[in-house]
Amino acid sequence: MTSNDDGANNNGPLLTPYKMGKFRLSHRVVLAPLTRQRSYGNVPQPHAILYYQQRTTEGGLLISEATGVSDTAQGYKDTPGIWTKEQVEAWKPIVDGVHAKGGTFFCQIWHVGRVSNSTFQPNGQAPISSTDKPVQSKHVDKFTPLPPRRLETDEIPFIVNDFRVAARNAIEAGFDGVEIHGAHGYLIDQFLKDHVNDRTDIYGASLENRCRFAVEIIQAVVDEIGADKVGIRLSPFANYSGAVDSNPEALGLYMANALNNFGVLYCHVVVPRMVKNGENFETPSHIGLMRSAFKGTIIVAGGYSREDGDYAVSSGYADLVAYGRLFLSNPDLPRRFEIDATLNKYNSETFYTPDPVIGYTDYPFLPSDV
Ligand SMILES: Cc1cc2nc3c(=O)[nH]c(=O)nc-3n(C[C@H](O)[C@H](O)[C@H](O)COP(=O)(O)O)c2cc1C
């Protein structure tokens, strides 16, 4: 990033360097995981090389779109996977493209659980979950939820193992690490949250039991690839797909302490922030307990502007800030933040359309002389 003639840094807190474990980041503007549904037949496609490369900076951190760990993990058309050899091979040139430009690239590994229906499942079977209650949310009515099938206690180690294998595959594909998707009402969150998890075995009821599945996945992934390559995304405060918890602060704190036990590299928290009368009100107190407890890097995400991100870093409640929609529509977002340039507007109509160019790699860069 640029400096004044006298060598002083010109930039706000977001554009200062940060050392995350062994990764030396040159700035704190992270590409948030963004599902784009352009991986036909669950296989990453060559057009993703350009897409991710466009959003790569020397020393920048990118998190991939959510990537399925197994053939039961899908709930949306054309999302990528990382459980077959073909998928691993298909990721390699995409990861190479990011590395060629000096980026650090983590793969978000994912299982949707009950946010699916039988058309996405092998042999048309029911989706699996912590529960047999279907999703009750107007936001997911497109899934026409069939009742999910509650996993038997003795099946759970196999799902944990799917995450382990996916992490191994991600490293084989060249990724620098993985982000376990524990957020947004998907399978792990279906175990964590007490409004969904109605189990009576060792994976249900108490906070410790509800967190057991997540903790076993973290342990398996850490054992497989090393804690220095493992992050997790959590959204204790959110209620996507009906995944509500009656005590999100306690849940976040329990998980923060569990992550410490394994020396996990980062915790990526989707932060609830009130928006009222066009103004953003920061509510960092929500993650205060997690922040103070967790010894690794905290990434936050959720409706951040540049100013909000600068505040998150300068006030000390986050180390890095992930940008979703703004990074989707501004491939050169860190540069735009650096010079306070106007931002391209995103078009939500093309977030999930299958076109390999439109709404994907055709958002304009700043002219090179700016
Ligand atoms: C098109 C789109 C796809 C998304 N896909 C994912 C995903 O694959 N995994 C995930 O954890 N979050 C996903 N999210 C959530 C974003 O990572 C991010 O948390 C959210 O957009 C809020 O950040 P923003 O206000 O900067 O966009 C998605 C969001 C959008 C808009």
The ligand as a Gaussian input file, in Angstrom:
#p B3LYP/6-31G(d) Opt

LIG

0 1
 C      -24.005000     -13.658000      -2.644000
 C      -23.667000     -14.054000      -1.234000
 C      -23.186000     -15.314000      -0.978000
 C      -22.810000     -15.689000       0.314000
 N      -22.269000     -16.914000       0.528000
 C      -21.758000     -17.230000       1.751000
 C      -21.043000     -18.440000       1.935000
 O      -20.819000     -19.233000       0.994000
 N      -20.592000     -18.699000       3.177000
 C      -20.789000     -17.861000       4.241000
 O      -20.361000     -18.140000       5.349000
 N      -21.434000     -16.681000       4.063000
 C      -21.902000     -16.349000       2.852000
 N      -22.496000     -15.128000       2.656000
 C      -22.461000     -14.147000       3.750000
 C      -21.231000     -13.237000       3.572000
 O      -20.016000     -13.948000       3.737000
 C      -21.246000     -12.052000       4.541000
 O      -21.176000     -12.525000       5.869000
 C      -22.506000     -11.223000       4.384000
 O      -22.721000     -10.896000       3.024000
 C      -22.408000      -9.922000       5.178000
 O      -21.290000      -9.177000       4.742000
 P      -21.439000      -7.932000       3.744000
 O      -22.431000      -6.986000       4.386000
 O      -20.047000      -7.359000       3.678000
 O      -21.924000      -8.428000       2.432000
 C      -22.947000     -14.764000       1.390000
 C      -23.468000     -13.491000       1.127000
 C      -23.823000     -13.130000      -0.154000
 C      -24.324000     -11.731000      -0.409000

